[in-house]
Amino acid sequence: MILRPGLNDFPMRAKIDQMPVAAAVSEKPYCETGKLPFILRGKSVVNHGQALAYYADALASSNQTVEIDVKGPFKSLGLDIKCFEG
């Protein structure tokens, strides 16, 4: 991996339980913005089949919170995000 000044992008995968996402997106303020905060913590790093413990340990050492816009993916499935009261 080479880190250069500026934006460095690396692909990642995650397993996400859909029910908590669907429940959260119906509550304010997320139903208004379409953006949900996700708390991420690295578990493993693999490059060409080789586990890279140095990077995995660094990613597992702390959480990173990112906002992910789920409005687009919901819309592509024909679902509109709506706020539910009560």
TORPA-4810 file (N, C-alpha, C, O; in nm, 3 decimals):
<nodes>
NODE_1_0.086_-0.117_0.000_0.000_0.000_0.000_0.090_0.123_0.000_0.188_0.130_0.074_M
NODE_2_0.055_0.215_-0.082_0.129_0.342_-0.087_0.032_0.453_-0.051_-0.072_0.468_-0.115_I
NODE_3_0.066_0.531_0.050_-0.013_0.648_0.088_0.053_0.771_0.030_0.169_0.801_0.059_L
NODE_4_-0.020_0.840_-0.051_0.031_0.963_-0.112_-0.046_1.081_-0.055_-0.158_1.064_-0.006_R
NODE_5_0.011_1.200_-0.059_-0.065_1.317_-0.012_-0.196_1.330_-0.089_-0.200_1.306_-0.210_P
NODE_6_-0.300_1.367_-0.019_-0.431_1.381_-0.082_-0.522_1.265_-0.047_-0.503_1.199_0.055_G
NODE_7_-0.620_1.242_-0.130_-0.721_1.139_-0.106_-0.668_1.001_-0.145_-0.623_0.980_-0.257_L
NODE_8_-0.674_0.909_-0.050_-0.635_0.770_-0.074_-0.760_0.684_-0.056_-0.819_0.684_0.051_N
NODE_9_-0.800_0.612_-0.159_-0.919_0.527_-0.155_-0.878_0.381_-0.155_-0.790_0.339_-0.230_D
NODE_10_-0.944_0.303_-0.070_-0.920_0.160_-0.063_-1.054_0.091_-0.052_-1.138_0.133_0.028_F
NODE_11_-1.077_-0.014_-0.129_-1.205_-0.084_-0.120_-1.219_-0.156_0.014_-1.120_-0.201_0.072_P
NODE_12_-1.343_-0.167_0.062_-1.370_-0.239_0.185_-1.505_-0.307_0.175_-1.590_-0.268_0.096_M
NODE_13_-1.523_-0.411_0.258_-1.650_-0.482_0.264_-1.695_-0.484_0.409_-1.615_-0.476_0.502_R
NODE_14_-1.826_-0.497_0.426_-1.882_-0.505_0.561_-2.007_-0.590_0.557_-2.078_-0.595_0.456_A
NODE_15_-2.033_-0.657_0.667_-2.159_-0.729_0.685_-2.247_-0.643_0.774_-2.209_-0.611_0.887_K
NODE_16_-2.364_-0.606_0.724_-2.454_-0.515_0.795_-2.591_-0.580_0.807_-2.648_-0.624_0.707_I
NODE_17_-2.643_-0.585_0.928_-2.778_-0.635_0.951_-2.876_-0.527_0.904_-2.871_-0.414_0.951_D
NODE_18_-2.963_-0.561_0.812_-3.051_-0.463_0.749_-3.160_-0.410_0.840_-3.203_-0.296_0.823_Q
NODE_19_-3.207_-0.490_0.936_-3.318_-0.446_1.020_-3.286_-0.322_1.105_-3.368_-0.230_1.108_M
NODE_20_-3.171_-0.315_1.172_-3.141_-0.191_1.247_-3.129_-0.069_1.155_-3.166_0.042_1.195_P
NODE_21_-3.079_-0.089_1.035_-3.068_0.023_0.939_-3.208_0.069_0.899_-3.235_0.189_0.898_V
NODE_22_-3.296_-0.024_0.867_-3.433_0.011_0.828_-3.507_0.080_0.942_-3.584_0.174_0.919_A
NODE_23_-3.485_0.035_1.066_-3.550_0.097_1.181_-3.494_0.238_1.205_-3.571_0.331_1.230_A
NODE_24_-3.365_0.253_1.199_-3.302_0.383_1.227_-3.339_0.488_1.122_-3.358_0.605_1.155_A
NODE_25_-3.348_0.446_0.997_-3.372_0.543_0.890_-3.515_0.598_0.894_-3.546_0.694_0.824_V
NODE_26_-3.601_0.539_0.975_-3.738_0.590_0.986_-3.751_0.690_1.102_-3.860_0.742_1.125_S
NODE_27_-3.642_0.717_1.173_-3.643_0.810_1.286_-3.573_0.941_1.250_-3.482_0.944_1.168_E
NODE_28_-3.619_1.049_1.315_-3.554_1.178_1.295_-3.421_1.177_1.367_-3.412_1.116_1.474_K
NODE_29_-3.319_1.241_1.318_-3.311_1.324_1.198_-3.277_1.246_1.071_-3.269_1.303_0.963_P
NODE_30_-3.255_1.114_1.085_-3.207_1.034_0.972_-3.308_1.025_0.859_-3.269_1.021_0.742_Y
NODE_31_-3.437_1.022_0.892_-3.539_1.014_0.787_-3.545_1.145_0.707_-3.590_1.146_0.593_C
NODE_32_-3.500_1.253_0.767_-3.500_1.382_0.697_-3.377_1.398_0.609_-3.386_1.452_0.499_E
NODE_33_-3.262_1.351_0.657_-3.137_1.368_0.582_-3.105_1.250_0.493_-3.037_1.265_0.391_T
NODE_34_-3.154_1.131_0.530_-3.120_1.010_0.456_-2.980_0.960_0.488_-2.932_0.867_0.424_G
NODE_35_-2.915_1.022_0.587_-2.778_0.985_0.623_-2.776_0.922_0.762_-2.835_0.974_0.856_K
NODE_36_-2.706_0.809_0.773_-2.693_0.738_0.900_-2.548_0.734_0.943_-2.459_0.713_0.860_L
NODE_37_-2.522_0.755_1.073_-2.384_0.739_1.121_-2.354_0.590_1.142_-2.431_0.519_1.205_P
NODE_38_-2.244_0.544_1.089_-2.198_0.408_1.107_-2.066_0.412_1.183_-1.975_0.487_1.147_F
NODE_39_-2.057_0.331_1.287_-1.933_0.319_1.363_-1.857_0.200_1.307_-1.905_0.087_1.311_I
NODE_40_-1.738_0.226_1.254_-1.660_0.123_1.187_-1.537_0.088_1.270_-1.475_0.175_1.332_L
NODE_41_-1.503_-0.039_1.270_-1.379_-0.084_1.332_-1.324_-0.195_1.244_-1.396_-0.291_1.213_R
NODE_42_-1.199_-0.183_1.205_-1.137_-0.283_1.120_-1.120_-0.416_1.192_-1.099_-0.420_1.313_G
NODE_43_-1.129_-0.523_1.116_-1.115_-0.657_1.173_-0.999_-0.731_1.108_-0.919_-0.795_1.176_K
NODE_44_-0.990_-0.721_0.977_-0.881_-0.789_0.907_-0.845_-0.710_0.781_-0.926_-0.637_0.725_S
NODE_45_-0.720_-0.727_0.741_-0.671_-0.667_0.617_-0.601_-0.777_0.540_-0.509_-0.842_0.591_V
NODE_46_-0.645_-0.797_0.415_-0.587_-0.902_0.332_-0.551_-0.842_0.197_-0.631_-0.771_0.136_V
NODE_47_-0.430_-0.869_0.152_-0.385_-0.822_0.022_-0.334_-0.942_-0.058_-0.237_-1.006_-0.018_N
NODE_48_-0.399_-0.971_-0.169_-0.362_-1.086_-0.254_-0.353_-1.213_-0.171_-0.261_-1.293_-0.189_H
NODE_49_-0.450_-1.232_-0.080_-0.457_-1.354_0.000_-0.368_-1.355_0.124_-0.373_-1.450_0.201_G
NODE_50_-0.289_-1.252_0.143_-0.198_-1.248_0.259_-0.255_-1.154_0.365_-0.283_-1.037_0.337_Q
NODE_51_-0.271_-1.206_0.487_-0.319_-1.124_0.598_-0.210_-1.025_0.638_-0.093_-1.061_0.650_A
NODE_52_-0.250_-0.900_0.658_-0.156_-0.795_0.698_-0.190_-0.750_0.840_-0.268_-0.656_0.859_L
NODE_53_-0.132_-0.817_0.938_-0.164_-0.793_1.079_-0.133_-0.649_1.121_-0.208_-0.592_1.201_A
NODE_54_-0.027_-0.591_1.070_0.009_-0.453_1.108_-0.106_-0.357_1.080_-0.142_-0.277_1.166_Y
NODE_55_-0.164_-0.365_0.961_-0.274_-0.277_0.925_-0.403_-0.315_0.999_-0.478_-0.228_1.042_Y
NODE_56_-0.426_-0.446_1.014_-0.546_-0.491_1.086_-0.543_-0.442_1.230_-0.644_-0.394_1.282_A
NODE_57_-0.428_-0.453_1.296_-0.416_-0.406_1.434_-0.440_-0.257_1.444_-0.506_-0.210_1.537_D
NODE_58_-0.388_-0.182_1.350_-0.407_-0.037_1.351_-0.554_-0.002_1.331_-0.606_0.086_1.400_A
NODE_59_-0.622_-0.069_1.238_-0.764_-0.041_1.213_-0.852_-0.087_1.328_-0.959_-0.029_1.350_L
NODE_60_-0.810_-0.189_1.401_-0.889_-0.241_1.512_-0.868_-0.163_1.640_-0.940_-0.184_1.738_A
NODE_61_-0.771_-0.072_1.641_-0.737_-0.002_1.765_-0.837_0.107_1.804_-0.842_0.146_1.920_S
NODE_62_-0.916_0.155_1.710_-1.015_0.258_1.744_-1.128_0.258_1.642_-1.114_0.211_1.530_S
NODE_63_-1.240_0.313_1.685_-1.357_0.325_1.597_-1.344_0.448_1.509_-1.281_0.547_1.545_N
NODE_64_-1.403_0.439_1.393_-1.418_0.553_1.302_-1.567_0.567_1.274_-1.633_0.470_1.236_Q
NODE_65_-1.621_0.686_1.291_-1.762_0.709_1.261_-1.772_0.783_1.129_-1.709_0.887_1.110_T
NODE_66_-1.853_0.729_1.038_-1.875_0.793_0.909_-2.025_0.802_0.884_-2.101_0.715_0.926_V
NODE_67_-2.066_0.906_0.815_-2.206_0.918_0.773_-2.219_0.858_0.635_-2.144_0.892_0.543_E
NODE_68_-2.316_0.769_0.620_-2.340_0.706_0.491_-2.480_0.745_0.445_-2.578_0.727_0.518_I
NODE_69_-2.487_0.797_0.323_-2.615_0.836_0.265_-2.685_0.710_0.214_-2.641_0.650_0.116_D
NODE_70_-2.793_0.670_0.280_-2.867_0.550_0.240_-2.988_0.583_0.153_-3.057_0.493_0.105_V
NODE_71_-3.013_0.711_0.133_-3.130_0.752_0.054_-3.122_0.699_-0.089_-3.220_0.648_-0.141_K
NODE_72_-3.005_0.711_-0.152_-2.987_0.664_-0.290_-3.011_0.515_-0.305_-3.090_0.474_-0.390_G
NODE_73_-2.944_0.432_-0.223_-2.968_0.288_-0.234_-3.114_0.249_-0.206_-3.168_0.161_-0.272_P
NODE_74_-3.177_0.316_-0.109_-3.318_0.286_-0.083_-3.402_0.322_-0.205_-3.490_0.246_-0.246_F
NODE_75_-3.373_0.439_-0.263_-3.450_0.484_-0.379_-3.432_0.389_-0.497_-3.527_0.363_-0.571_K
NODE_76_-3.310_0.338_-0.517_-3.285_0.246_-0.628_-3.363_0.115_-0.612_-3.387_0.043_-0.709_S
NODE_77_-3.404_0.085_-0.487_-3.486_-0.033_-0.462_-3.635_0.000_-0.466_-3.719_-0.086_-0.441_L
NODE_78_-3.666_0.127_-0.499_-3.807_0.168_-0.505_-3.866_0.203_-0.370_-3.988_0.206_-0.355_G
NODE_79_-3.780_0.229_-0.272_-3.825_0.261_-0.136_-3.800_0.408_-0.105_-3.691_0.460_-0.130_L
NODE_80_-3.902_0.475_-0.051_-3.887_0.613_-0.008_-3.868_0.615_0.143_-3.936_0.543_0.216_D
NODE_81_-3.776_0.698_0.187_-3.753_0.713_0.330_-3.856_0.809_0.384_-3.869_0.922_0.336_I
NODE_82_-3.931_0.765_0.484_-4.034_0.849_0.544_-4.015_0.848_0.695_-3.970_0.750_0.754_K
NODE_83_-4.052_0.961_0.758_-4.044_0.970_0.902_-4.172_0.912_0.964_-4.283_0.945_0.921_C
NODE_84_-4.156_0.828_1.063_-4.269_0.770_1.135_-4.274_0.827_1.275_-4.173_0.828_1.346_F
NODE_85_-4.388_0.874_1.315_-4.407_0.930_1.449_-4.458_0.821_1.542_-4.537_0.735_1.504_E
NODE_86_-4.410_0.828_1.667_-4.465_0.744_1.771_-4.409_0.613_1.780_-4.449_0.534_1.866_G
</nodes>
